[in-house]
Amino acid sequence: LVTGQIARTTEFEKGFPGHHAEVGGRWRPDPLIHDDQAVVVNVRGKGLVVLSGCGHAGIVNVLRHAMAVTGVGRVHAILGGFHLTGRVFEPLIAPTVDALREIAPELIVPSHCTGWKATHEIARALPDAYVPNSVGTTFLV
């Protein structure tokens, strides 16, 4: 399943400050980046595997949306960007980690735009679920 536009449901994931999009030949503020999407696979007996590009909607919004549109309440794995890098996103790290604890995926593989601070916090808070991401890594689910 490709999610299409992702609903913004968290209190803390409110967009990407400073982002602009060209609309009708003019650049306009577009902090919500409505075209964000993810790929979701329901693995029988395990739950959802969610592949996020950059997670501009916020990874918790992405996961909640995936569970809502599929009707599956269990997330097995999250792989991809969580868009938590940089000073403007640092205040989102703690509530994101708290929400990931609640969702309790068995596998968390943050990549590129997650940033090193968020990656280290995820690894510290969820050591059994965290897996370092590197080029060429293969995951069998």
Backbone as CSV, one residue per row, in Angstrom:
resi,resn,N_x,N_y,N_z,CA_x,CA_y,CA_z,C_x,C_y,C_z
1,LEU,0.846,-1.171,0.000,0.000,0.000,0.000,0.892,1.235,0.000
2,VAL,0.591,2.190,-0.872,1.222,3.504,-0.817,0.215,4.424,-0.146
3,THR,0.626,5.090,0.909,-0.323,5.791,1.769,-1.052,6.957,1.123
4,GLY,-0.416,7.666,0.232,-0.991,8.936,-0.199,-0.806,9.939,0.920
5,GLN,-1.569,11.019,0.905,-1.422,12.075,1.906,-1.617,11.526,3.313
6,ILE,-0.736,11.929,4.215,-0.731,11.415,5.582,-1.365,12.424,6.536
7,ALA,-2.325,11.944,7.310,-3.005,12.804,8.285,-2.036,13.232,9.381
8,ARG,-2.160,14.477,9.814,-1.347,14.998,10.921,-2.182,14.897,12.192
9,THR,-1.814,13.965,13.069,-2.621,13.709,14.262,-1.888,13.960,15.576
10,THR,-0.571,14.074,15.540,0.151,14.287,16.797,0.127,15.758,17.182
11,GLU,0.381,16.000,18.459,0.462,17.381,18.950,1.808,18.011,18.618
12,PHE,2.816,17.186,18.312,4.173,17.713,18.170,4.720,17.692,16.747
13,GLU,4.183,16.894,15.859,4.677,16.840,14.479,3.822,17.773,13.625
14,LYS,4.243,19.007,13.528,3.422,20.042,12.895,4.031,20.588,11.612
15,GLY,4.912,19.852,10.988,5.410,20.281,9.695,6.894,20.585,9.663
16,PHE,7.287,21.175,8.554,8.666,21.427,8.209,8.827,22.937,8.025
17,PRO,9.150,23.664,9.093,9.245,25.123,9.002,10.202,25.554,7.891
18,GLY,9.810,26.565,7.160,10.662,27.100,6.109,10.498,26.445,4.756
19,HIS,9.747,25.359,4.683,9.559,24.694,3.393,8.608,25.510,2.523
20,HIS,8.944,25.618,1.241,8.101,26.319,0.271,7.847,25.408,-0.924
21,ALA,6.728,25.606,-1.588,6.379,24.855,-2.798,5.904,25.842,-3.861
22,GLU,6.171,25.493,-5.111,5.699,26.327,-6.211,4.247,25.977,-6.505
23,VAL,3.389,26.971,-6.411,1.961,26.799,-6.663,1.536,27.904,-7.618
24,GLY,1.072,27.514,-8.802,0.624,28.513,-9.771,1.712,29.483,-10.187
25,GLY,2.941,28.989,-10.273,4.048,29.831,-10.696,4.638,30.707,-9.599
26,ARG,4.149,30.568,-8.376,4.660,31.364,-7.254,5.080,30.446,-6.112
27,TRP,6.141,30.825,-5.424,6.593,30.074,-4.266,5.800,30.503,-3.046
28,ARG,5.229,29.509,-2.367,4.391,29.779,-1.197,4.824,28.868,-0.041
29,PRO,4.627,29.337,1.189,4.939,28.472,2.337,4.138,27.167,2.260
30,ASP,4.809,26.066,2.544,4.176,24.745,2.518,4.757,23.899,3.655
31,PRO,4.559,24.313,4.908,5.194,23.595,6.012,4.675,22.176,6.226
32,LEU,3.491,21.856,5.765,2.946,20.515,6.008,3.378,19.484,4.974
33,ILE,3.891,19.917,3.841,4.341,19.015,2.774,3.325,17.888,2.584
34,HIS,2.180,18.235,2.068,1.074,17.287,1.938,1.362,16.097,1.030
35,ASP,2.392,16.187,0.178,2.644,15.068,-0.728,3.512,13.984,-0.104
36,ASP,3.799,14.070,1.185,4.561,13.024,1.859,3.772,11.717,1.822
37,GLN,4.479,10.610,1.658,3.818,9.305,1.629,4.798,8.229,2.076
38,ALA,4.278,7.050,2.339,5.090,5.921,2.769,4.546,4.654,2.118
39,VAL,5.339,3.600,2.172,4.922,2.287,1.679,4.660,1.413,2.904
40,VAL,3.534,0.716,2.893,3.121,-0.101,4.034,2.818,-1.512,3.548
41,VAL,3.397,-2.498,4.222,3.160,-3.903,3.900,2.669,-4.597,5.167
42,ASN,1.586,-5.351,5.056,1.091,-6.124,6.187,1.650,-7.537,6.062
43,VAL,2.547,-7.894,6.965,3.171,-9.216,6.945,2.370,-10.121,7.875
44,ARG,1.771,-11.141,7.294,0.908,-12.048,8.052,1.624,-12.570,9.295
45,GLY,0.958,-12.436,10.418,1.482,-12.946,11.674,2.469,-12.024,12.372
46,LYS,2.870,-10.939,11.703,3.855,-10.035,12.303,3.335,-8.616,12.463
47,GLY,2.618,-8.128,11.485,2.132,-6.752,11.528,2.660,-5.940,10.372
48,LEU,2.594,-4.634,10.523,2.955,-3.730,9.437,4.458,-3.500,9.363
49,VAL,4.949,-3.448,8.136,6.298,-2.978,7.849,6.105,-1.663,7.114
50,VAL,6.651,-0.592,7.664,6.451,0.746,7.116,7.782,1.275,6.603
51,LEU,7.794,1.646,5.323,8.974,2.218,4.685,8.720,3.703,4.470
52,SER,9.511,4.512,5.125,9.355,5.963,5.062,10.468,6.550,4.210
53,GLY,10.108,7.508,3.360,11.133,8.208,2.586,11.874,9.166,3.498
54,CYS,11.308,10.330,3.701,11.873,11.326,4.619,10.973,11.569,5.821
55,GLY,9.786,11.073,5.810,8.905,11.242,6.960,8.581,12.686,7.283
56,HIS,8.405,13.510,6.253,8.104,14.923,6.497,6.829,15.115,7.315
57,ALA,5.909,14.184,7.249,4.680,14.268,8.049,4.949,13.971,9.519
58,GLY,6.130,13.451,9.808,6.478,12.999,11.155,6.286,11.497,11.212
59,ILE,7.279,10.782,11.702,7.219,9.320,11.660,6.066,8.774,12.494
60,VAL,5.697,9.446,13.565,4.573,8.971,14.371,3.271,9.171,13.600
61,ASN,3.122,10.307,12.937,1.954,10.500,12.067,1.906,9.433,10.981
62,VAL,3.070,9.113,10.405,3.136,8.081,9.361,2.642,6.747,9.916
63,LEU,3.130,6.366,11.094,2.745,5.078,11.683,1.268,5.045,12.054
64,ARG,0.789,6.103,12.670,-0.638,6.161,13.022,-1.514,6.081,11.770
65,HIS,-1.101,6.785,10.728,-1.870,6.766,9.482,-1.873,5.358,8.880
66,ALA,-0.713,4.708,8.879,-0.615,3.346,8.345,-1.545,2.399,9.098
67,MET,-1.571,2.508,10.417,-2.450,1.649,11.213,-3.918,1.971,10.946
68,ALA,-4.227,3.248,10.789,-5.623,3.650,10.554,-6.136,3.176,9.198
69,VAL,-5.336,3.353,8.143,-5.839,2.996,6.808,-5.864,1.492,6.575
70,THR,-5.016,0.737,7.295,-5.008,-0.715,7.114,-5.907,-1.430,8.112
71,GLY,-6.198,-0.785,9.228,-6.956,-1.447,10.282,-6.112,-2.420,11.081
72,VAL,-4.790,-2.380,10.885,-3.867,-3.266,11.594,-3.242,-2.464,12.732
73,GLY,-3.347,-2.957,13.945,-2.876,-2.222,15.108,-1.466,-2.528,15.545
74,ARG,-0.774,-3.360,14.802,0.571,-3.769,15.206,1.582,-3.361,14.142
75,VAL,2.645,-2.664,14.565,3.736,-2.300,13.657,4.914,-3.211,13.970
76,HIS,5.322,-3.980,12.989,6.460,-4.883,13.156,7.780,-4.147,12.934
77,ALA,7.839,-3.331,11.869,9.110,-2.693,11.517,8.893,-1.321,10.897
78,ILE,9.845,-0.433,11.176,9.891,0.893,10.556,11.281,1.048,9.965
79,LEU,11.340,1.361,8.687,12.616,1.590,8.025,12.529,2.891,7.234
80,GLY,13.567,3.721,7.330,13.597,4.932,6.520,13.917,6.174,7.314
81,GLY,13.665,7.312,6.665,13.948,8.598,7.278,12.837,9.047,8.205
82,PHE,13.224,9.621,9.345,12.256,10.100,10.334,12.246,11.628,10.405
83,HIS,13.058,12.265,9.623,13.198,13.724,9.514,13.275,14.424,10.870
84,LEU,14.306,14.068,11.616,14.524,14.658,12.941,15.901,15.310,13.055
85,THR,16.551,15.558,11.933,17.884,16.144,11.965,17.816,17.669,11.979
86,GLY,18.722,18.266,12.689,18.804,19.721,12.731,18.135,20.312,13.960
87,ARG,18.562,21.520,14.310,18.086,22.173,15.539,16.581,22.351,15.599
88,VAL,15.970,22.689,14.474,14.532,22.965,14.500,13.721,21.721,14.883
89,PHE,14.293,20.530,14.629,13.569,19.291,14.917,13.983,18.632,16.234
90,GLU,15.033,19.125,16.882,15.488,18.517,18.136,14.406,18.442,19.212
91,PRO,13.526,19.450,19.356,12.465,19.333,20.368,11.478,18.196,20.096
92,LEU,11.486,17.656,18.886,10.568,16.566,18.549,11.123,15.187,18.899
93,ILE,12.412,15.120,19.208,13.037,13.815,19.441,12.405,13.099,20.639
94,ALA,12.325,13.748,21.783,11.789,13.086,22.990,10.350,12.617,22.807
95,PRO,9.424,13.454,22.317,8.062,12.939,22.138,7.968,11.854,21.068
96,THR,8.844,11.913,20.075,8.857,10.857,19.057,9.290,9.537,19.676
97,VAL,10.349,9.571,20.472,10.832,8.354,21.133,9.764,7.808,22.077
98,ASP,9.099,8.682,22.820,8.017,8.235,23.709,6.910,7.535,22.919
99,ALA,6.532,8.114,21.792,5.479,7.511,20.963,5.940,6.189,20.361
100,LEU,7.210,6.108,19.970,7.727,4.841,19.438,7.701,3.758,20.513
101,ARG,7.979,4.126,21.759,7.874,3.158,22.863,6.451,2.612,22.961
102,GLU,5.465,3.495,22.830,4.059,3.072,22.916,3.671,2.173,21.748
103,ILE,4.101,2.535,20.554,3.771,1.741,19.360,4.503,0.407,19.390
104,ALA,5.700,0.399,19.951,6.495,-0.803,20.217,6.793,-1.666,18.995
105,PRO,7.366,-1.085,17.941,7.770,-1.929,16.814,8.910,-2.857,17.230
106,GLU,8.989,-3.991,16.576,10.045,-4.953,16.887,11.359,-4.594,16.212
107,LEU,11.282,-3.775,15.168,12.467,-3.409,14.398,12.362,-1.933,14.021
108,ILE,13.385,-1.161,14.378,13.437,0.259,14.014,14.770,0.500,13.320
109,VAL,14.702,0.922,12.062,15.897,1.140,11.258,15.865,2.568,10.707
110,PRO,16.307,3.536,11.515,16.292,4.919,11.038,17.416,5.163,10.038
111,SER,17.147,6.029,9.065,18.187,6.323,8.079,18.341,7.821,7.875
112,HIS,18.995,8.175,6.817,19.503,9.486,6.437,19.006,10.677,7.252
113,CYS,17.818,11.159,7.050,17.362,12.422,7.648,16.885,12.269,9.090
114,THR,17.082,11.110,9.683,16.733,10.946,11.095,17.704,11.748,11.958
115,GLY,18.935,11.818,11.538,19.949,12.567,12.276,20.577,11.735,13.376
116,TRP,21.809,12.095,13.725,22.544,11.281,14.694,21.996,11.418,16.111
117,LYS,21.515,12.605,16.509,20.976,12.754,17.867,19.735,11.890,18.062
118,ALA,18.828,11.950,17.110,17.610,11.141,17.216,17.940,9.659,17.137
119,THR,18.850,9.300,16.248,19.238,7.895,16.113,19.803,7.366,17.428
120,HIS,20.659,8.145,18.079,21.233,7.714,19.360,20.171,7.611,20.449
121,GLU,19.216,8.522,20.463,18.136,8.453,21.453,17.247,7.227,21.224
122,ILE,16.963,6.938,19.961,16.168,5.745,19.638,16.918,4.493,20.071
123,ALA,18.216,4.440,19.768,19.032,3.278,20.145,19.086,3.112,21.661
124,ARG,19.187,4.231,22.391,19.247,4.172,23.854,17.913,3.725,24.447
125,ALA,16.821,4.275,23.920,15.494,4.016,24.488,14.907,2.671,24.074
126,LEU,15.250,2.213,22.880,14.674,0.973,22.337,15.790,0.072,21.799
127,PRO,16.715,-0.339,22.663,17.896,-1.066,22.189,17.591,-2.406,21.532
128,ASP,16.537,-3.067,21.942,16.217,-4.365,21.347,15.594,-4.232,19.965
129,ALA,15.016,-3.078,19.673,14.368,-2.855,18.377,15.291,-2.160,17.381
130,TYR,16.226,-1.363,17.878,17.081,-0.550,17.008,18.078,-1.404,16.231
131,VAL,18.180,-1.117,14.934,19.180,-1.751,14.079,19.856,-0.645,13.276
132,PRO,21.199,-0.578,13.316,21.885,0.436,12.516,21.625,0.210,11.028
133,ASN,21.526,1.293,10.303,21.259,1.228,8.873,22.554,1.463,8.109
134,SER,22.806,0.649,7.118,23.952,0.876,6.242,23.629,0.344,4.853
135,VAL,24.351,0.859,3.892,24.134,0.461,2.503,24.351,-1.044,2.358
136,GLY,23.442,-1.694,1.674,23.567,-3.112,1.388,22.967,-4.032,2.429
137,THR,22.461,-3.478,3.512,21.839,-4.309,4.540,20.562,-4.932,3.984
138,THR,20.364,-6.202,4.254,19.173,-6.917,3.812,18.349,-7.297,5.038
139,PHE,17.047,-7.082,4.934,16.141,-7.447,6.021,15.142,-8.470,5.506
140,LEU,14.987,-9.558,6.232,13.984,-10.565,5.906,12.913,-10.502,6.983
141,VAL,11.662,-10.260,6.562,10.570,-10.189,7.542,9.529,-11.245,7.248
